[in-house]
Amino acid sequence: MTTDVVVRCADCAYAAAFDSLRAARTALDDHERETGHSVEWNIGRLSGGVERAGADAGVCGREGCANPDSPLLDHGGSDDA
């Protein structure tokens, strides 16, 4: 599954769809810098692995949303400072 990101400008007719977050973010930044407009973006879907990582990390922002058993989370086992 590919990423599906739509970028739309509320101040003009600019609209574009991208298959990667990087391409969408670059286009958004370029348009805002060149025009001074405020651009919105919508992430329609992400690859399954990215969605799982986000869900495991609790990126929804709600307390208790993270998966405490996820191997993707840092459970304090690293000695790196």
Helices and strands as residue ranges (DSSP letters): E 4-9, E 15-18, H 21-35, E 39-45, H 48-57
